[in-house]
Amino acid sequence: MRPGLTTMRSRGSSVSRKIRACWVTVVLVVGLPDAGVAQAFEGMVTMRQVRLNSATVPAGVTPLTFLRQASADLATLIASDSATPLRVSYYMQPGRLRSTPPEAPGAGPEYLIMDFARGVYRIVQPTQGMVLEWTRRTQTDEPDDTASLGNLRPLEDARNINGFACTAYAFDDGTGFVELSWVTGDAPELAHAFAELATLSQALGAHDGASRPFERLLRYGFPVLTMTLDTDQGVLTIAEVETVSEQPVDDAMFEPPEGFTTVTVQP
């Protein structure tokens, strides 16, 4: 069994807004890993994001130092009254993925179903009895972000986070966004699957500049903990993989509900 994996679970708006409600802007990517690694995993991944709107960097402290200090006190930050939480799980089979509706204040019942092998992506909208469906864009349609990879640098800060051996990376593009992440090389199949999921966001233009550092991390492994600081707005966002469990998943979970109307979306 790979490190960090368990056999049991342990611990109308615009289309773009619907996608964001389903958590995909967290996992945007360019330059996908090798497609073959996606076939190794069947099970469930649970992630959470916590947003704090009052992160103030003290005078004389660099943003990166602030993030490193904050990472040592995650439990307190996440439990604070100013924290806005969001949680979502993904059921996965080789070549297929389905999300749960996000658990967050004001979140709707929408969820995602992906068939990576066929290139089919769906947002299921239960309240409207509708399925939005489209196919991914080709690789030649994607933007080239290789020029900004130089802003991502490794740090000497190895940790074990939620059962995964991780190495640290820092990102600072000079525009007020600073990011500190811990990435594992133990789950390449997950890095590939979430890279595939990211093409959905790109196809529909659900692109958030603040999430761009995360996408580069998938080139190096699977991000287990990512902390992003917007120094201009004083916003700290914590994205964490809580659990990864290998378990059988029913084929029926990857089919849209019967009787729903399917609407084809053009990127």
Secondary structure, DSSP 4 states (H G I P E B T S, - for coil): --TT-BSS------HHHHHHHTTGGGG--SSPPPGGGGGG--EEEEEEEEEES---PPTT--HHHHHHHHHTTHHHHHHSTTEEEEEEEEEEETTEEEEPPPBSTT--S-EEEEETTTTEEEEEEGGGTEEEEEEPPPGGGS---GGGGGGEEEEEEEEEETTEEEEEEEEE-SSSEEEEEEEESS-HHHHHHHHHHHHHHHHTT---GGGHHHHHHTTTSEEEEEEEEETTTTEEEEEEEEEEEE----GGGGSPPTTPEEEE---
